[in-house]
Amino acid sequence: MARIHVNERVQKHRDALREAGLRPVQIWVPDTRLPNFAAECVRQSRLVAQADLADADMMCFMDEALEDVDGWTA
């Protein structure tokens, strides 16, 4: 059985995806392997939590949204 080179398989797969109307998109995301990643997550989470506590309108909105989950299960 003839082996198809990996580049040819990848190209065939990409061509099929394009034929299906899709296109490739490249995005950059934070590197979770960096030593300061967890600390930065904590820092940003605290900032968001502080901002939420200071925003009475947001707290009211979230409380109202919680009242609208009748029948939802966890």
N, C-alpha and C positions, 0 to 999 in steps of 0.2 A: 504494500500500500504506500503510495507516495505521500510524504509528509508535506503539509502546507506550512510555509515559513510563517512565523508569528506575525510579522508585519503584514503579510497578505490576509491573515485571518482578521486582524484588527481593522484593516482597511475595508474588508468585506462587511464587517459588523457596522462600521461607521457609515458605509454607503447605504446599508439597509435602514439605519436610523434616519439618515437624510431622506431616503425614499419615503419613509413614514411621516415626513413633514417635521422632523426634529432638527435641531442644530446644536453644535457644541457651544458651551459657555464656560469660560474660565473664571473662577472667583478666588480671591485670596482671603484666608481666614487666619485667626491668631494661631500661633504654634503652641499647642497644649503641652509640648515637651519642655518648654522653657522653664527654668527654675522659679521664675517669679510669676508664672501664670496663675496659680491658685491664689496667691496673695493679691494679685490684681483683680481677680474675680470677686474676692471678699471686699476689696476697697470699693469697687463699682457697685456691688450689691448694697453696701451700707449707704452710699450716696443716694441710690434710688429709694431705699427704705426711708431715709431722712426726708427726702423730697416728698414722698407719698404722705408721710405723717404731717408735713407742713401744709398739704393741699387738702383743705376741708371738702372742697367740691369733689375731688377724686375719691375721697373716703366715702362720701355720700353716694356717689355713683356706684362704687363697688358694693356697698351695702345693699343698694337697690337691685343690683345684678344678682346678688346672692339670693334675694327673695324670689327671683324668677327662675329657679332651678327645680321647681316642683316636679317630682317624679324621677329626677336624675339619680343615678347610683354611682358610687365610687368604684 
